[in-house]
Amino acid sequence: MNCRAIETLRRRLASGGPALGLWVTLESPSITEIAAALGLDWVVIDAEHGHLDWKEILDHLRALSRSTTVGLVRIAALDAALVKRALDLGADGVVVPWIESAAQVREALSLAQYPPEGRRGIGGERATGWGQALAEHAAEANDHVLVVPIIETAAGVAAADEIV
């Protein structure tokens, strides 16, 4: 988890300034590496559409290591296993499609946070430094993990404040 990049992105969004990014659907992690080298604020790696597999998603996230670019994974659905897998691979957050209610927003947040705030389990994966930084990761993750809902209504995509 890149806390420094997340904090920078949050400050930029709070100030009303532009946050520039790239939506990735292609396999080559060089695309993400170039985005980071250009200083983009965020990259969304799309695991809902297209044909990226988890190894390719991991390669994109690795391309962001030691950068100032936030790495998000758009998962295919609000699903505990998908949220956990994306975050365990080291994503800074998840983009969750097809959110239709405030209850689903709360569920997405719960799946992305460790107890007592949420119900995410912890393991010795990439996000925790292969188990060497369990305590440090757990201490900072709940305050930094990003959950970006794509809110759907009968009329189409809605603003978050229309649901929450």
DSSP file with accessible surface (Angstrom, degrees, kcal/mol):
  #  RESIDUE AA STRUCTURE BP1 BP2  ACC     N-H-->O    O-->H-N    N-H-->O    O-->H-N    TCO  KAPPA ALPHA  PHI   PSI    X-CA   Y-CA   Z-CA
    1    1 A M              0   0   46      0, 0.0     2,-1.1     0, 0.0     3,-0.2   0.000 360.0 360.0 360.0 129.7    0.0    0.0    0.0
    2    2 A N     >  +     0   0   31      1,-0.2     4,-2.3    88,-0.2     5,-0.2  -0.699 360.0 174.0 -99.1  82.4    1.4    3.3   -1.1
    3    3 A C  H  > S+     0   0   19     -2,-1.1     4,-2.8     1,-0.2     5,-0.2   0.869  76.6  54.7 -60.2 -38.6    0.2    5.6    1.8
    4    4 A R  H  > S+     0   0  143      1,-0.2     4,-2.2     2,-0.2    -1,-0.2   0.936 110.5  45.3 -62.9 -44.8    2.1    8.6    0.5
    5    5 A A  H  > S+     0   0    2     62,-0.2     4,-2.5     2,-0.2    65,-0.2   0.908 113.2  51.0 -65.4 -40.1    0.5    8.4   -2.9
    6    6 A I  H  X S+     0   0    0     -4,-2.3     4,-2.7     2,-0.2    -2,-0.2   0.931 110.6  48.2 -63.7 -45.6   -3.0    7.9   -1.4
    7    7 A E  H  X S+     0   0   81     -4,-2.8     4,-2.3     2,-0.2    -1,-0.2   0.908 111.6  50.5 -62.6 -40.5   -2.6   10.9    0.9
    8    8 A T  H  X S+     0   0   43     -4,-2.2     4,-2.3    -5,-0.2    -2,-0.2   0.931 111.5  47.8 -63.3 -44.3   -1.4   13.0   -2.1
    9    9 A L  H  X S+     0   0   12     -4,-2.5     4,-2.7     1,-0.2     5,-0.2   0.930 111.0  50.9 -63.2 -43.7   -4.4   11.9   -4.2
   10   10 A R  H  X S+     0   0   96     -4,-2.7     4,-2.6     1,-0.2    -1,-0.2   0.908 110.5  49.1 -62.0 -41.4   -6.8   12.6   -1.4
   11   11 A R  H  X S+     0   0  150     -4,-2.3     4,-1.9     2,-0.2     6,-0.2   0.919 111.4  50.0 -62.7 -43.3   -5.4   16.1   -0.8
   12   12 A R  H  X>S+     0   0   97     -4,-2.3     5,-1.3     1,-0.2     4,-0.5   0.927 113.1  45.3 -62.3 -44.8   -5.6   16.8   -4.5
   13   13 A L  H ><5S+     0   0  102     -4,-2.7     3,-1.0     1,-0.2    -1,-0.2   0.913 111.9  52.5 -65.4 -40.8   -9.3   15.7   -4.7
   14   14 A A  H 3<5S+     0   0   89     -4,-2.6    -1,-0.2     1,-0.3    -2,-0.2   0.835 106.9  53.4 -65.3 -30.4  -10.2   17.6   -1.5
   15   15 A S  H 3<5S-     0   0   92     -4,-1.9    -1,-0.3    -5,-0.2    -2,-0.2   0.585 113.2-118.1 -80.8  -9.3   -8.7   20.8   -3.0
   16   16 A G  T <<5 +     0   0   67     -3,-1.0    -3,-0.2    -4,-0.5    -2,-0.1   0.479  68.3 138.9  84.6   3.4  -10.8   20.5   -6.1
   17   17 A G      < -     0   0   25     -5,-1.3    -1,-0.3    -6,-0.2     2,-0.1  -0.283  61.8 -85.6 -75.8 164.8   -7.7   20.2   -8.3
   18   18 A P        -     0   0  100      0, 0.0     2,-0.5     0, 0.0    -1,-0.1  -0.436  32.1-157.4 -72.3 143.7   -7.5   17.8  -11.2
   19   19 A A        -     0   0   26     -2,-0.1     2,-0.3    -3,-0.1    21,-0.1  -0.976  15.5-155.8-120.0 111.9   -6.4   14.2  -10.5
   20   20 A L        +     0   0  104     -2,-0.5    21,-2.3    19,-0.2    22,-1.3  -0.708  24.2 147.6 -95.7 140.2   -5.1   12.7  -13.7
   21   21 A G  E     -a   42   0A  28     -2,-0.3     2,-0.4    20,-0.2    22,-0.2  -0.870  35.7-117.8-155.6-172.6   -5.0    9.0  -14.4
   22   22 A L  E     -a   43   0A  61     20,-1.2    22,-2.5    -2,-0.3     2,-0.6  -0.998  13.1-140.7-141.8 137.9   -5.2    6.1  -16.8
   23   23 A W  E     -a   44   0A 105     -2,-0.4     2,-0.5    20,-0.2    22,-0.2  -0.903  25.2-154.1-101.0 121.5   -7.6    3.2  -17.2
   24   24 A V  E     +a   45   0A   3     20,-3.5    22,-2.8    -2,-0.6    -2,-0.0  -0.853  35.5 149.5-107.0 125.4   -5.7    0.0  -18.1
   25   25 A T        +     0   0   58     -2,-0.5    26,-0.6    20,-0.2     2,-0.2   0.357  53.0  90.8-125.0  -3.0   -7.2   -2.9  -20.0
   26   26 A L  S    S-     0   0   96      2,-0.1    20,-0.1    24,-0.1     5,-0.1  -0.628  76.3-123.9 -98.1 158.8   -4.1   -4.1  -21.9
   27   27 A E  S    S+     0   0   77     -2,-0.2    -1,-0.1     4,-0.0    33,-0.1   0.828  76.9  98.2 -71.7 -36.6   -1.7   -6.8  -20.7
   28   28 A S    >>  -     0   0   52      1,-0.2     3,-1.5     2,-0.1     4,-0.5  -0.363  56.2-157.8 -67.4 119.4    1.6   -4.9  -20.8
   29   29 A P  H 3> S+     0   0   41      0, 0.0     4,-2.5     0, 0.0     5,-0.2   0.664  86.3  81.1 -67.9 -11.0    2.7   -3.5  -17.4
   30   30 A S  H 3> S+     0   0   57      1,-0.2     4,-2.6     2,-0.2     5,-0.2   0.850  84.6  60.1 -61.6 -30.7    4.9   -1.1  -19.4
   31   31 A I  H <> S+     0   0   50     -3,-1.5     4,-2.1     2,-0.2    -1,-0.2   0.947 108.9  41.6 -60.5 -47.7    1.7    1.0  -19.9
   32   32 A T  H  X S+     0   0    0     -4,-0.5     4,-2.4     2,-0.2    -2,-0.2   0.891 112.2  54.8 -68.6 -38.6    1.4    1.4  -16.1
   33   33 A E  H  X S+     0   0  113     -4,-2.5     4,-2.5     1,-0.2    -2,-0.2   0.912 108.8  48.5 -61.8 -40.4    5.1    2.0  -15.7
   34   34 A I  H  X S+     0   0  102     -4,-2.6     4,-2.2     2,-0.2    -2,-0.2   0.917 108.8  53.9 -65.8 -41.9    4.9    4.8  -18.2
   35   35 A A  H  <>S+     0   0    2     -4,-2.1     5,-2.3     1,-0.2     4,-0.4   0.925 111.4  45.6 -58.6 -42.6    1.9    6.3  -16.4
   36   36 A A  H ><5S+     0   0   15     -4,-2.4     3,-1.4     1,-0.2    32,-0.3   0.918 110.7  52.8 -67.1 -41.6    3.9    6.3  -13.2
   37   37 A A  H 3<5S+     0   0   87     -4,-2.5    -1,-0.2     1,-0.3    -2,-0.2   0.843 106.9  53.4 -63.6 -31.6    7.0    7.8  -14.9
   38   38 A L  T 3<5S-     0   0  132     -4,-2.2    -1,-0.3    -5,-0.2    -2,-0.2   0.561 117.9-115.6 -78.6  -8.5    4.8   10.6  -16.2
   39   39 A G  T < 5 +     0   0   40     -3,-1.4    -3,-0.2    -4,-0.4   -19,-0.2   0.725  49.7 172.3  82.8  22.9    3.6   11.3  -12.7
   40   40 A L      < -     0   0   37     -5,-2.3   -19,-0.2     1,-0.1    -1,-0.2  -0.301  34.3-132.2 -62.6 152.5   -0.1   10.4  -13.2
   41   41 A D  S    S+     0   0   15    -21,-2.3    29,-2.5     1,-0.2     2,-0.3   0.805  77.3   5.1 -77.6 -32.6   -2.1   10.4   -9.9
   42   42 A W  E     -ab  21  70A  62    -22,-1.3   -20,-1.2    27,-0.2     2,-0.4  -0.988  50.8-157.7-151.7 157.0   -3.8    7.1  -10.4
   43   43 A V  E     -ab  22  71A   0     27,-2.4    29,-2.9    -2,-0.3     2,-0.6  -0.993  11.3-155.1-135.2 131.7   -4.1    4.0  -12.5
   44   44 A V  E     -ab  23  72A   4    -22,-2.5   -20,-3.5    -2,-0.4     2,-0.7  -0.958   7.5-154.3-106.1 122.5   -7.2    1.7  -12.6
   45   45 A I  E     -ab  24  73A   0     27,-3.0    29,-2.5    -2,-0.6     2,-0.9  -0.878  19.6-136.1 -96.6 115.8   -6.4   -1.8  -13.7
   46   46 A D  E     + b   0  74A   5    -22,-2.8     6,-0.5    -2,-0.7    29,-0.1  -0.649  38.2 160.7 -87.5 106.0   -9.7   -3.1  -15.1
   47   47 A A  S    S+     0   0   27     27,-2.4    29,-0.3    -2,-0.9    -1,-0.2   0.268  72.5  62.8-102.1   8.2  -10.5   -6.7  -14.0
   48   48 A E  S    S+     0   0   39     27,-0.2     2,-0.3     1,-0.2    -1,-0.1   0.846 109.4  28.2 -94.0 -50.1  -14.1   -6.4  -14.9
   49   49 A H  S    S+     0   0  104     25,-0.1     3,-0.4    26,-0.1    -1,-0.2  -0.706 108.1  27.9-107.2 163.8  -13.9   -5.8  -18.7
   50   50 A G  S    S-     0   0   60     -2,-0.3   -24,-0.1     1,-0.2   -25,-0.0  -0.474  96.1 -76.4  82.8-158.1  -11.2   -7.0  -21.0
   51   51 A H        +     0   0  115    -26,-0.6     2,-0.2    -2,-0.1    -1,-0.2   0.046  66.4 145.8-137.0  27.6   -9.1  -10.1  -20.4
   52   52 A L        -     0   0   20     -6,-0.5     2,-0.2    -3,-0.4   -26,-0.0  -0.483  32.5-153.4 -69.0 135.7   -6.5   -9.4  -17.7
   53   53 A D     >  -     0   0   81     -2,-0.2     4,-2.3     1,-0.1     5,-0.2  -0.526  32.9 -96.6-100.4 176.0   -5.7  -12.3  -15.4
   54   54 A W  H  > S+     0   0   65      1,-0.2     4,-2.5     2,-0.2     5,-0.2   0.840 122.7  55.3 -66.2 -31.5   -4.4  -12.0  -11.8
   55   55 A K  H  > S+     0   0  133      2,-0.2     4,-2.3     1,-0.2    -1,-0.2   0.932 109.9  46.4 -65.4 -42.1   -0.8  -12.4  -12.9
   56   56 A E  H  > S+     0   0   42      2,-0.2     4,-2.1     1,-0.2    -2,-0.2   0.902 111.1  52.3 -67.0 -37.3   -1.1   -9.5  -15.3
   57   57 A I  H  X S+     0   0    1     -4,-2.3     4,-2.4     1,-0.2    -2,-0.2   0.937 109.3  50.2 -62.1 -44.5   -2.9   -7.4  -12.6
   58   58 A L  H  X S+     0   0   25     -4,-2.5     4,-2.8     1,-0.2    -2,-0.2   0.919 107.8  53.2 -59.8 -42.4    0.0   -8.2  -10.3
   59   59 A D  H  X S+     0   0   34     -4,-2.3     4,-1.6     1,-0.2    -1,-0.2   0.901 108.6  50.0 -61.9 -38.7    2.5   -7.1  -12.9
   60   60 A H  H  X S+     0   0    0     -4,-2.1     4,-0.5     2,-0.2    -1,-0.2   0.921 111.1  48.8 -64.5 -43.1    0.7   -3.8  -13.3
   61   61 A L  H >< S+     0   0    7     -4,-2.4     3,-1.3     1,-0.2     4,-0.3   0.906 108.4  53.7 -64.9 -39.0    0.8   -3.2   -9.5
   62   62 A R  H >< S+     0   0  118     -4,-2.8     3,-1.6     1,-0.3    -1,-0.2   0.852  99.3  63.0 -62.1 -33.3    4.5   -4.1   -9.4
   63   63 A A  H 3< S+     0   0   24     -4,-1.6    -1,-0.3     1,-0.3    -2,-0.2   0.715 100.7  54.3 -65.0 -17.8    5.1   -1.4  -12.1
   64   64 A L  T X< S+     0   0   11     -3,-1.3     3,-1.8    -4,-0.5     5,-0.3   0.501  78.3 127.4 -93.3  -5.5    3.8    1.1   -9.5
   65   65 A S  T <  S+     0   0   49     -3,-1.6     3,-0.1    -4,-0.3    -3,-0.0  -0.223  81.5   6.4 -54.9 137.0    6.2    0.1   -6.8
   66   66 A R  T 3  S+     0   0  233      1,-0.2    -1,-0.3     2,-0.0     2,-0.2   0.732 107.8 117.4  61.9  24.5    8.1    3.1   -5.4
   67   67 A S  S <  S-     0   0   16     -3,-1.8   -62,-0.2     2,-0.2    -1,-0.2  -0.579  73.5-124.1-108.3 178.9    6.1    5.5   -7.5
   68   68 A T  S    S+     0   0   68    -32,-0.3     2,-0.5    -2,-0.2    -3,-0.1   0.093  78.3 107.8-107.0  21.5    3.7    8.4   -6.5
   69   69 A T        -     0   0    0     -5,-0.3     2,-0.3   -27,-0.0   -27,-0.2  -0.867  68.5-129.5-105.8 129.4    0.8    6.8   -8.5
   70   70 A V  E     -b   42   0A   0    -29,-2.5   -27,-2.4    -2,-0.5     2,-0.6  -0.583  18.6-147.0 -76.0 134.7   -2.1    5.2   -6.8
   71   71 A G  E     +b   43   0A   0     -2,-0.3    21,-3.1   -29,-0.2    22,-0.8  -0.921  20.4 177.0-108.7 116.2   -3.0    1.7   -8.1
   72   72 A L  E     -bc  44  93A  12    -29,-2.9   -27,-3.0    -2,-0.6     2,-0.5  -0.881  18.3-147.4-114.8 148.9   -6.6    0.7   -8.1
   73   73 A V  E     -bc  45  94A   0     20,-1.8    22,-2.2    -2,-0.3     2,-0.8  -0.976   9.5-144.1-117.4 123.4   -8.2   -2.6   -9.3
   74   74 A R  E     -bc  46  95A  34    -29,-2.5   -27,-2.4    -2,-0.5    22,-0.2  -0.790  24.7-155.3 -83.4 111.5  -11.7   -2.5  -10.8
   75   75 A I        -     0   0    1     20,-1.9   -27,-0.2    -2,-0.8     3,-0.1  -0.395  20.9-117.7 -84.4 167.3  -13.2   -5.8   -9.7
   76   76 A A  S    S-     0   0   46    -29,-0.3     2,-0.3     1,-0.2    -1,-0.1   0.745  85.1 -11.9 -79.9 -23.3  -16.0   -7.5  -11.6
   77   77 A A  S    S-     0   0   45      2,-0.1     2,-1.2    19,-0.0    -1,-0.2  -0.979  84.2 -75.7-166.1 164.7  -18.5   -7.4   -8.8
   78   78 A L  S    S+     0   0   48     -2,-0.3     2,-0.4    19,-0.3     3,-0.1  -0.626  73.9 144.4 -72.2  98.3  -19.0   -6.7   -5.1
   79   79 A D     >  -     0   0   72     -2,-1.2     4,-2.4     1,-0.1     3,-0.3  -0.983  53.9-137.9-146.8 127.8  -17.5  -10.0   -3.9
   80   80 A A  H  > S+     0   0   48     -2,-0.4     4,-2.7     1,-0.2     5,-0.2   0.877 105.0  51.8 -56.0 -42.4  -15.4  -10.6   -0.8
   81   81 A A  H  > S+     0   0   61      1,-0.2     4,-2.3     2,-0.2    -1,-0.2   0.891 111.0  47.3 -65.4 -37.4  -13.0  -12.9   -2.6
   82   82 A L  H  > S+     0   0   44     -3,-0.3     4,-2.3     2,-0.2     5,-0.2   0.912 113.2  47.8 -70.9 -41.9  -12.3  -10.3   -5.4
   83   83 A V  H  X S+     0   0    1     -4,-2.4     4,-2.4     2,-0.2     5,-0.3   0.959 114.6  46.7 -61.0 -49.3  -11.8   -7.5   -2.9
   84   84 A K  H  X S+     0   0   97     -4,-2.7     4,-3.0    -5,-0.2     5,-0.2   0.920 112.2  49.4 -60.7 -45.4   -9.4   -9.6   -0.8
   85   85 A R  H  X S+     0   0  129     -4,-2.3     4,-1.8    -5,-0.2    -1,-0.2   0.942 111.7  47.8 -63.2 -46.0   -7.4  -10.8   -3.8
   86   86 A A  H  <>S+     0   0    0     -4,-2.3     5,-1.9     1,-0.2     4,-0.4   0.934 116.9  42.8 -61.2 -44.8   -7.0   -7.3   -5.3
   87   87 A L  H ><5S+     0   0    2     -4,-2.4     3,-1.3    -5,-0.2    -1,-0.2   0.886 110.5  55.3 -72.2 -37.1   -5.9   -5.8   -1.9
   88   88 A D  H 3<5S+     0   0   25     -4,-3.0    39,-2.0     1,-0.3    40,-0.2   0.832 101.8  59.0 -63.6 -30.2   -3.7   -8.8   -1.0
   89   89 A L  T 3<5S-     0   0   29     -4,-1.8    -1,-0.3    -5,-0.2    -2,-0.2   0.636 129.7 -96.9 -72.5 -13.1   -1.8   -8.3   -4.3
   90   90 A G  T < 5 +     0   0   11     -3,-1.3    -3,-0.2    -4,-0.4   -88,-0.2   0.526  67.4 157.0 110.7  10.3   -1.0   -4.8   -3.1
   91   91 A A      < -     0   0    3     -5,-1.9    -1,-0.2     1,-0.1   -19,-0.2  -0.348  43.9-135.9 -63.5 148.5   -3.6   -2.6   -4.7
   92   92 A D  S    S-     0   0    8    -21,-3.1    54,-2.1     1,-0.2     2,-0.3   0.600  77.5 -32.4 -79.6 -12.3   -4.2    0.7   -3.0
   93   93 A G  E     -cd  72 146A   0    -22,-0.8   -20,-1.8    52,-0.2     2,-0.3  -0.976  63.0-100.4 175.9-179.2   -7.9    0.2   -3.4
   94   94 A V  E     -cd  73 147A   0     52,-2.1    54,-2.8    -2,-0.3     2,-0.5  -0.939  12.6-142.5-127.1 148.0  -10.7   -1.2   -5.4
   95   95 A V  E     -cd  74 148A   4    -22,-2.2   -20,-1.9    -2,-0.3    52,-0.0  -0.961  24.7-158.8-104.9 123.2  -13.2    0.2   -7.9
   96   96 A V  E     - d   0 149A   0     52,-2.6    54,-3.1    -2,-0.5     3,-0.4  -0.919   4.4-155.1-113.7 115.1  -16.5   -1.6   -7.3
   97   97 A P  E     +     0   0A   2      0, 0.0   -19,-0.3     0, 0.0    54,-0.1  -0.334  66.4  31.7 -82.1 167.9  -19.1   -1.6  -10.1
   98   98 A W  E     +     0   0A 140      1,-0.2     2,-0.5   -21,-0.1    53,-0.2   0.822  67.6 166.3  59.6  39.5  -22.9   -2.0  -10.0
   99   99 A I  E     + d   0 151A   0     51,-2.5    53,-3.2    -3,-0.4    -1,-0.2  -0.755   5.7 168.8 -84.5 126.8  -23.4   -0.4   -6.6
  100  100 A E        +     0   0  120     -2,-0.5     2,-0.3    51,-0.2    -1,-0.1   0.403  54.2  28.9-121.1  -1.5  -27.1    0.3   -6.1
  101  101 A S  S  > S-     0   0   42      1,-0.1     4,-1.5    52,-0.0     3,-0.2  -0.990  74.0-110.9-156.1 162.8  -27.6    1.2   -2.5
  102  102 A A  H  > S+     0   0   24     61,-0.4     4,-2.6    -2,-0.3     5,-0.2   0.857 117.1  60.8 -63.4 -33.7  -26.0    2.7    0.6
  103  103 A A  H  > S+     0   0   53      1,-0.2     4,-2.3     2,-0.2    -1,-0.2   0.894 103.2  50.0 -62.2 -37.9  -25.9   -0.8    2.1
  104  104 A Q  H  > S+     0   0   57      2,-0.2     4,-2.5     1,-0.2    -1,-0.2   0.872 108.3  52.4 -69.8 -34.5  -23.7   -2.0   -0.8
  105  105 A V  H  X S+     0   0   16     -4,-1.5     4,-2.3     2,-0.2    -2,-0.2   0.946 110.8  47.7 -63.0 -46.0  -21.3    0.9   -0.2
  106  106 A R  H  X S+     0   0  156     -4,-2.6     4,-2.4     1,-0.2    -2,-0.2   0.898 110.9  51.9 -61.0 -40.5  -21.1   -0.1    3.5
  107  107 A E  H  X S+     0   0   69     -4,-2.3     4,-2.5     2,-0.2    -1,-0.2   0.928 108.5  50.5 -62.7 -44.2  -20.5   -3.7    2.5
  108  108 A A  H  X S+     0   0    1     -4,-2.5     4,-1.2     1,-0.2    -2,-0.2   0.923 111.7  47.9 -60.8 -44.2  -17.7   -2.7    0.1
  109  109 A L  H  X S+     0   0   71     -4,-2.3     4,-0.8     1,-0.2     3,-0.4   0.918 110.8  51.6 -62.6 -42.0  -16.0   -0.7    2.8
  110  110 A S  H >< S+     0   0   29     -4,-2.4     9,-2.7     1,-0.2     3,-0.8   0.901 108.1  51.3 -62.5 -40.3  -16.4   -3.5    5.3
  111  111 A L  H 3< S+     0   0   12     -4,-2.5    -1,-0.2     1,-0.2    -2,-0.2   0.763 111.4  48.8 -69.1 -22.9  -14.8   -6.0    2.9
  112  112 A A  H 3< S+     0   0    0     -4,-1.2     2,-0.3    -3,-0.4    -1,-0.2   0.529 103.4  71.2 -95.1  -6.9  -11.8   -3.7    2.4
  113  113 A Q  S << S-     0   0   44     -3,-0.8     7,-3.0    -4,-0.8     6,-0.2  -0.865  76.1-123.8-116.7 148.6  -11.1   -3.0    6.1
  114  114 A Y    >>  -     0   0   12     -2,-0.3     4,-1.4     5,-0.2     3,-0.9  -0.451  54.4 -49.9 -79.9 156.4   -9.7   -5.1    8.8
  115  115 A P  T 34 S+     0   0   88      0, 0.0    -1,-0.1     0, 0.0     4,-0.1  -0.279 117.4  33.1 -59.5 148.4  -11.6   -5.7   12.1
  116  116 A P  T 34 S+     0   0  123      0, 0.0    -3,-0.0     0, 0.0    -2,-0.0  -0.997 132.0  35.5 -88.7  -9.3  -12.9   -4.0   14.1
  117  117 A E  T <4 S-     0   0  115     -3,-0.9     2,-0.2    -8,-0.0    -3,-0.1   0.847 132.2  -2.4 -69.6 -35.0  -13.9   -1.6   11.3
  118  118 A G     <  -     0   0   11     -4,-1.4    -7,-0.2     2,-0.1    -8,-0.1  -0.596  69.7-107.9-136.9-158.8  -14.5   -4.3    8.7
  119  119 A R        +     0   0  141     -9,-2.7     2,-0.3    -2,-0.2    -5,-0.2   0.034  58.4 137.0-134.6  27.1  -14.2   -8.0    8.1
  120  120 A R        -     0   0    9     -7,-3.0     2,-0.2   -10,-0.5    -2,-0.1  -0.573  46.9-135.5 -73.7 135.4  -11.2   -8.3    5.8
  121  121 A G        -     0   0   39     -2,-0.3     2,-0.4   -10,-0.1    -2,-0.1  -0.523  14.2-133.6 -86.6 160.4   -8.9  -11.2    6.7
  122  122 A I        +     0   0   80     -2,-0.2     2,-0.3     2,-0.0    12,-0.0  -0.904  27.6 167.2-118.7 143.5   -5.2  -10.8    6.8
  123  123 A G        -     0   0   27     -2,-0.4     2,-1.6    11,-0.0     8,-0.3  -0.907  49.1 -90.1-144.6 174.2   -2.6  -13.1    5.3
  124  124 A G  S    S+     0   0   42     -2,-0.3     2,-0.1     6,-0.2     8,-0.0  -0.361  77.9 127.1 -86.1  56.5    1.1  -13.3    4.5
  125  125 A E  S > >S-     0   0   89     -2,-1.6     5,-2.1     5,-0.1     3,-1.3  -0.328  78.5 -74.6-103.5-171.6    0.7  -12.0    1.0
  126  126 A R  G > 5S+     0   0   53      1,-0.3     3,-1.9     3,-0.2   -37,-0.2   0.857 124.6  60.2 -54.4 -42.7    2.4   -9.2   -1.0
  127  127 A A  G 3 5S+     0   0   15    -39,-2.0    -1,-0.3     1,-0.3   -38,-0.1   0.806 108.3  45.4 -60.1 -28.1    0.4   -6.4    0.8
  128  128 A T  G < >S-     0   0    1     -3,-1.3     5,-2.6   -40,-0.2    -1,-0.3   0.179 122.9-101.1-101.7  18.5    1.9   -7.4    4.1
  129  129 A G  T X 5S-     0   0   31     -3,-1.9     3,-1.5     1,-0.2    -3,-0.2   0.895  79.3 -56.3  63.7  38.4    5.5   -7.8    2.9
  130  130 A W  T 3 <S-     0   0  151     -5,-2.1    -1,-0.2     1,-0.3    -6,-0.2   0.855 107.2 -49.5  57.9  38.3    5.0  -11.6    2.7
  131  131 A G  T > 5S+     0   0   28     -6,-0.7     3,-0.7    -8,-0.3    -1,-0.3   0.300 120.8 104.0  89.2  -7.1    4.0  -11.6    6.4
  132  132 A Q  T < 5S+     0   0  174     -3,-1.5    -3,-0.2     1,-0.2    -2,-0.1   0.653  88.1  35.6 -81.7 -15.3    7.0   -9.6    7.6
  133  133 A A  T 3><S+     0   0   31     -5,-2.6     4,-2.8     1,-0.1     5,-0.3  -0.122  73.1 131.7-129.2  38.6    5.0   -6.4    8.1
  134  134 A L  H <> S+     0   0   70     -3,-0.7     4,-2.7     1,-0.2     5,-0.2   0.940  77.7  43.0 -57.0 -52.0    1.6   -7.7    9.3
  135  135 A A  H  > S+     0   0   76      2,-0.2     4,-2.2     1,-0.2    -1,-0.2   0.926 116.1  47.2 -64.4 -44.1    1.3   -5.3   12.2
  136  136 A E  H  > S+     0   0  114      2,-0.2     4,-1.4     1,-0.2     5,-0.2   0.924 114.3  47.3 -64.1 -43.8    2.5   -2.3   10.3
  137  137 A H  H  X S+     0   0    7     -4,-2.8     4,-2.6     1,-0.2     3,-0.4   0.943 112.5  48.4 -63.5 -47.7    0.2   -3.0    7.3
  138  138 A A  H  X S+     0   0   38     -4,-2.7     4,-0.7    -5,-0.3    -1,-0.2   0.877 108.8  55.7 -61.8 -35.3   -2.9   -3.6    9.5
  139  139 A A  H  < S+     0   0   76     -4,-2.2    -1,-0.2    -5,-0.2     4,-0.2   0.831 120.6  27.4 -68.1 -31.2   -2.2   -0.4   11.5
  140  140 A E  H  X S+     0   0   75     -4,-1.4     4,-0.9    -3,-0.4     3,-0.4   0.692 102.7  78.6-104.4 -19.6   -2.2    1.8    8.4
  141  141 A A  H >X S+     0   0    0     -4,-2.6     4,-2.9     1,-0.2     3,-1.0   0.899  89.6  52.7 -62.9 -45.8   -4.5   -0.1    5.9
  142  142 A N  H 3< S+     0   0   20     -4,-0.7    -1,-0.2     1,-0.3    -2,-0.1   0.847 111.5  47.7 -61.9 -33.1   -7.9    0.9    7.3
  143  143 A D  H 34 S+     0   0  114     -3,-0.4    -1,-0.3    -4,-0.2    -2,-0.2   0.659 123.7  31.4 -79.2 -16.2   -7.0    4.6    7.2
  144  144 A H  H << S+     0   0   23     -3,-1.0    -2,-0.2    -4,-0.9    -3,-0.2   0.691  81.9 112.1-116.8 -26.2   -5.7    4.5    3.7
  145  145 A V     <  -     0   0   10     -4,-2.9     2,-0.4    -5,-0.2   -52,-0.2  -0.243  57.2-140.2 -58.1 138.0   -7.5    1.8    1.6
  146  146 A L  E     -d   93   0A  21    -54,-2.1   -52,-2.1     2,-0.0     2,-0.5  -0.873  17.7-173.5-103.8 133.8   -9.6    3.4   -1.2
  147  147 A V  E     -d   94   0A  26     -2,-0.4   -52,-0.2   -54,-0.2   -38,-0.1  -0.985   5.3-172.6-125.0 115.7  -13.0    2.0   -2.1
  148  148 A V  E     -d   95   0A  60    -54,-2.8   -52,-2.6    -2,-0.5     2,-0.3  -0.919   9.5-156.5-113.7 105.4  -14.5    3.7   -5.2
  149  149 A P  E     -d   96   0A  36      0, 0.0     2,-0.8     0, 0.0    11,-0.1  -0.611  10.6-148.8 -82.8 139.1  -18.1    2.7   -5.9
  150  150 A I  E     -     0   0A  34    -54,-3.1   -51,-2.5    -2,-0.3     2,-0.5  -0.943  26.8-148.4 -99.8 107.3  -19.5    3.0   -9.4
  151  151 A I  E     -d   99   0A   3     -2,-0.8     7,-2.1     7,-0.5     2,-0.4  -0.697  14.0-166.7 -90.3 124.3  -23.1    3.8   -8.5
  152  152 A E  E     +E  157   0B  30    -53,-3.2     2,-0.3    -2,-0.5     5,-0.2  -0.881  10.4 171.1-111.2 137.8  -25.8    2.5  -10.8
  153  153 A T  E >   -E  156   0B  54      3,-2.8     3,-1.8    -2,-0.4   -52,-0.0  -0.830  52.3 -93.9-131.8 175.0  -29.4    3.5  -10.8
  154  154 A A  T 3  S+     0   0  119      1,-0.3     3,-0.1    -2,-0.3    -1,-0.0   0.831 128.7  50.3 -60.1 -28.7  -32.3    2.9  -13.1
  155  155 A A  T 3  S-     0   0  103      1,-0.3     2,-0.3    -3,-0.0    -1,-0.3   0.460 123.8-100.4 -89.2  -1.4  -31.5    6.2  -14.7
  156  156 A G  E <  S+E  153   0B  29     -3,-1.8    -3,-2.8     2,-0.0    -1,-0.3  -0.884  77.6   2.2 120.6-152.6  -27.8    5.3  -15.2
  157  157 A V  E     -E  152   0B 106     -2,-0.3     2,-0.3    -5,-0.2    -5,-0.2  -0.553  69.4-161.7 -76.4 133.8  -24.7    6.2  -13.2
  158  158 A A        -     0   0   14     -7,-2.1    -7,-0.5    -2,-0.3     2,-0.2  -0.731  24.5 -97.4-113.0 162.9  -25.4    8.4  -10.1
  159  159 A A    >   -     0   0   45     -2,-0.3     3,-1.7     1,-0.1     4,-0.5  -0.511  36.1-118.4 -73.2 147.7  -23.4   10.7   -7.9
  160  160 A A  G >> S+     0   0   52      1,-0.3     4,-2.6     2,-0.2     3,-1.7   0.871 112.4  60.1 -58.0 -37.0  -22.2    9.0   -4.7
  161  161 A D  G 34 S+     0   0  131      1,-0.3    -1,-0.3     2,-0.2    -2,-0.0   0.673  94.2  65.1 -71.3 -10.8  -24.1   11.5   -2.5
  162  162 A E  G <4 S+     0   0  135     -3,-1.7    -1,-0.3     1,-0.1    -2,-0.2   0.715 115.7  28.5 -77.2 -19.8  -27.4   10.4   -4.2
  163  163 A I  T <4        0   0   37     -3,-1.7   -61,-0.4    -4,-0.5    -2,-0.2   0.804 360.0 360.0-104.2 -48.3  -26.9    6.9   -2.6
  164  164 A V     <        0   0  114     -4,-2.6   -61,-0.0   -63,-0.1   -62,-0.0  -0.400 360.0 360.0 -80.2 360.0  -24.9    7.5    0.6
